[in-house]
Amino acid sequence: MYIEDQLGEIRAAIRAAEARAGRPAGSVALLAVSKTFPVSDIMHAYDDGQRLFGENRLQEAIEKMPQMPQDCEWHLIGPLQRNKVRKALERGFALIEAVDSVKLAEAISRIAGELGVVARVLLEVNVDGEESKHGFTPEGLQAAWDALVALPHMEIAGLMCIPAPTETPEGARPAFACLRGLAEALRARGPLPLPELSMGMSHDYAVAVEEGATIVRVGSAIFGKRNYTS
């Protein structure tokens, strides 16, 4: 019952954070990050009503998705190499969450056009300026915005970020506020509504909800500690 109990606690914490922020109940989606966990664990979450799952590695996702019921919704949340775009689009992810460059966006748009689909994506923003992190800087995204918006066959649904590690959840608040402010600035430029803000993980998702997240990505707090050696 561990996974079911954890899901219940997290859902309650999300609802409480929504209430503190004056947001409607149910305005935040819980994305269960299932990387490294077996399908048997994911099914426990499914049986408890969870339908939205995120995977970091494309090959791992491709192996798991056919083993789960068809009403699951899958997000690809890890870095995507340009030479794997076609495979990702053919798999039919509901959202590709980590588009981190103009070149990757151009590849997605081109290949989506060849496949006759529209790829729904989030743009990854490096809100802390960490050299080791992928993503657009806020200034770089502003500069590239018109070119990104002009790409056909790709729907920019919003933004995402992974802040630098902080000792306390509260320490991530400035990064979340930065992403929200950037989204507001880009909405003002038009023409996109950018409804989605994917931010917040197991450590700090409640703060992210207070700062406007519409998707929180929670893995270890649901499934337990990951074993990266298996």
C-alpha positions as CSV (number, residue, x, y, z in Angstrom):
1,M,0.0,0.0,0.0
2,Y,3.1,2.3,0.1
3,I,2.5,3.8,-3.4
4,E,-1.2,4.3,-2.8
5,D,-0.6,5.9,0.6
6,Q,2.0,8.2,-0.9
7,L,-0.2,9.2,-3.7
8,G,-3.0,10.1,-1.3
9,E,-0.6,12.3,0.8
10,I,0.7,14.1,-2.3
11,R,-2.7,14.7,-3.8
12,A,-3.8,16.2,-0.5
13,A,-0.7,18.4,-0.3
14,I,-1.3,19.7,-3.9
15,R,-4.9,20.5,-3.0
16,A,-3.8,22.4,0.1
17,A,-1.2,24.4,-1.9
18,E,-3.9,25.2,-4.5
19,A,-6.1,26.5,-1.7
20,R,-3.3,28.6,-0.1
21,A,-2.6,30.2,-3.5
22,G,-6.3,30.9,-4.1
23,R,-6.3,28.5,-7.1
24,P,-9.2,26.2,-8.1
25,A,-9.0,22.7,-6.8
26,G,-7.8,20.4,-9.6
27,S,-5.9,23.1,-11.5
28,V,-2.6,21.2,-11.0
29,A,-1.8,17.9,-12.7
30,L,0.4,15.3,-10.9
31,L,2.9,13.7,-13.2
32,A,4.2,10.5,-11.7
33,V,7.8,10.1,-12.7
34,S,8.3,6.4,-13.2
35,K,11.9,6.2,-14.5
36,T,13.8,3.2,-13.3
37,F,10.7,1.7,-11.6
38,P,9.1,-1.5,-12.9
39,V,5.7,-1.7,-14.6
40,S,4.4,-3.6,-11.5
41,D,5.0,-0.4,-9.5
42,I,3.5,1.8,-12.1
43,M,0.4,-0.4,-12.1
44,H,0.0,0.1,-8.4
45,A,-0.3,3.9,-9.1
46,Y,-2.6,3.2,-12.0
47,D,-4.9,1.1,-9.9
48,D,-5.1,4.1,-7.5
49,G,-6.3,6.3,-10.3
50,Q,-3.1,7.8,-11.6
51,R,-3.1,8.2,-15.4
52,L,-0.3,10.7,-16.1
53,F,3.2,9.3,-16.2
54,G,6.6,10.7,-17.1
55,E,9.7,9.0,-18.3
56,N,13.2,10.5,-18.7
57,R,14.8,8.0,-21.1
58,L,13.1,7.3,-24.4
59,Q,14.1,3.7,-24.7
60,E,12.8,2.9,-21.2
61,A,9.5,4.6,-22.1
62,I,9.2,2.7,-25.3
63,E,9.5,-0.6,-23.4
64,K,7.0,0.3,-20.7
65,M,4.3,2.1,-22.6
66,P,2.8,-0.9,-24.4
67,Q,2.7,-2.8,-21.1
68,M,0.4,-0.3,-19.5
69,P,-3.3,0.4,-20.2
70,Q,-4.1,2.5,-23.2
71,D,-5.7,5.3,-21.2
72,C,-2.4,6.3,-19.7
73,E,-0.9,9.7,-20.8
74,W,2.8,9.8,-21.2
75,H,5.2,12.8,-21.1
76,L,8.9,12.6,-22.2
77,I,10.6,14.7,-19.6
78,G,14.3,14.0,-20.1
79,P,16.7,15.5,-22.7
80,L,15.9,14.5,-26.2
81,Q,18.7,14.1,-28.8
82,R,17.9,15.3,-32.3
83,N,18.6,11.9,-33.8
84,K,15.9,10.3,-31.6
85,V,13.1,12.9,-32.4
86,R,11.5,10.7,-35.0
87,K,11.3,7.7,-32.6
88,A,9.8,9.9,-29.9
89,L,7.2,11.4,-32.2
90,E,6.2,8.0,-33.6
91,R,5.6,6.8,-30.0
92,G,3.0,9.5,-29.5
93,F,3.9,11.2,-26.2
94,A,1.2,13.7,-25.1
95,L,3.9,16.2,-24.3
96,I,7.6,16.5,-24.9
97,E,8.7,18.5,-21.8
98,A,12.3,19.4,-22.4
99,V,12.8,21.2,-25.7
100,D,16.1,23.0,-24.8
101,S,17.3,24.6,-28.1
102,V,16.1,26.2,-31.3
103,K,17.8,23.3,-33.2
104,L,15.9,20.7,-31.4
105,A,12.7,22.6,-31.9
106,E,13.4,22.9,-35.6
107,A,14.0,19.1,-35.8
108,I,10.8,18.4,-34.0
109,S,8.8,20.7,-36.3
110,R,10.3,19.2,-39.5
111,I,9.9,15.6,-38.5
112,A,6.4,16.2,-37.1
113,G,5.5,17.6,-40.5
114,E,6.9,14.6,-42.3
115,L,4.8,12.3,-40.0
116,G,1.7,14.5,-40.4
117,V,1.3,15.3,-36.7
118,V,1.6,18.3,-34.4
119,A,4.1,17.9,-31.6
120,R,3.0,19.4,-28.3
121,V,6.1,20.6,-26.4
122,L,7.3,22.6,-23.4
123,L,10.4,24.8,-23.6
124,E,13.0,24.2,-21.0
125,V,14.4,27.3,-19.3
126,N,17.7,27.3,-17.3
127,V,16.4,29.8,-14.7
128,D,19.5,29.6,-12.5
129,G,22.1,30.0,-15.2
130,E,23.8,26.7,-14.3
131,E,26.4,25.8,-16.9
132,S,25.7,22.1,-16.4
133,K,22.0,22.5,-17.2
134,H,20.2,22.3,-20.5
135,G,17.7,24.9,-21.6
136,F,17.2,28.4,-22.8
137,T,18.3,31.3,-20.6
138,P,15.4,33.6,-20.0
139,E,17.1,36.2,-22.2
140,G,17.9,33.7,-24.9
141,L,14.3,32.5,-25.0
142,Q,13.0,36.0,-25.4
143,A,15.4,36.5,-28.3
144,A,14.4,33.3,-30.0
145,W,10.7,33.6,-29.3
146,D,9.6,34.8,-32.7
147,A,11.5,32.1,-34.5
148,L,10.1,29.4,-32.2
149,V,6.6,30.6,-32.6
150,A,6.9,30.5,-36.4
151,L,7.8,26.8,-36.5
152,P,4.9,24.8,-38.0
153,H,3.8,21.4,-36.8
154,M,4.8,22.2,-33.2
155,E,2.6,23.5,-30.4
156,I,4.4,25.4,-27.7
157,A,2.2,24.6,-24.7
158,G,4.3,26.3,-22.1
159,L,7.5,26.3,-20.1
160,M,9.4,24.0,-17.7
161,C,12.4,24.3,-15.4
162,I,14.5,22.3,-13.0
163,P,15.9,24.7,-10.4
164,A,19.3,24.3,-8.8
165,P,19.1,22.1,-5.7
166,T,18.2,23.9,-2.5
167,E,18.3,22.9,1.1
168,T,14.7,23.8,1.7
169,P,11.7,23.8,-0.6
170,E,11.4,27.6,0.0
171,G,14.8,28.1,-1.6
172,A,13.3,27.1,-5.0
173,R,10.6,29.8,-4.9
174,P,12.7,32.5,-6.7
175,A,13.3,30.1,-9.6
176,F,9.6,29.2,-9.9
177,A,8.6,32.8,-9.7
178,C,11.2,33.6,-12.5
179,L,9.6,30.9,-14.8
180,R,6.1,32.2,-14.1
181,G,7.2,35.8,-14.8
182,L,8.8,34.7,-18.1
183,A,5.7,33.0,-19.2
184,E,3.7,36.1,-18.4
185,A,6.1,38.2,-20.5
186,L,5.9,35.8,-23.4
187,R,2.1,35.6,-23.3
188,A,2.0,39.4,-23.5
189,R,4.1,39.2,-26.7
190,G,1.6,36.7,-28.2
191,P,0.2,34.9,-29.9
192,L,0.3,31.8,-27.6
193,P,-1.6,31.3,-24.4
194,L,1.1,29.1,-22.8
195,P,-1.2,27.3,-20.4
196,E,1.3,24.9,-18.9
197,L,4.1,25.5,-16.4
198,S,5.8,22.3,-15.5
199,M,7.9,22.9,-12.3
200,G,8.4,21.4,-8.9
201,M,9.5,17.9,-7.9
202,S,9.3,15.6,-4.9
203,H,11.2,18.1,-2.7
204,D,9.4,21.3,-3.6
205,Y,6.2,20.7,-5.5
206,A,4.0,22.5,-3.0
207,V,6.0,25.7,-3.4
208,A,5.8,25.3,-7.2
209,V,2.0,25.0,-6.9
210,E,1.9,28.2,-4.9
211,E,4.0,29.9,-7.7
212,G,1.7,28.8,-10.5
213,A,2.8,25.3,-11.6
214,T,0.2,23.5,-13.6
215,I,2.2,20.2,-13.7
216,V,4.3,18.9,-10.9
217,R,6.8,16.1,-11.5
218,V,6.9,13.7,-8.6
219,G,8.8,10.4,-8.6
220,S,10.7,9.3,-5.5
221,A,8.0,10.7,-3.1
222,I,5.5,8.3,-4.8
223,F,7.6,5.2,-5.7
224,G,10.4,5.4,-3.2
225,K,14.2,5.5,-3.6
226,R,15.5,4.7,-7.0
227,N,18.0,2.0,-7.7
228,Y,20.2,3.2,-10.5
229,T,22.4,0.1,-10.5
230,S,19.8,-2.3,-11.8
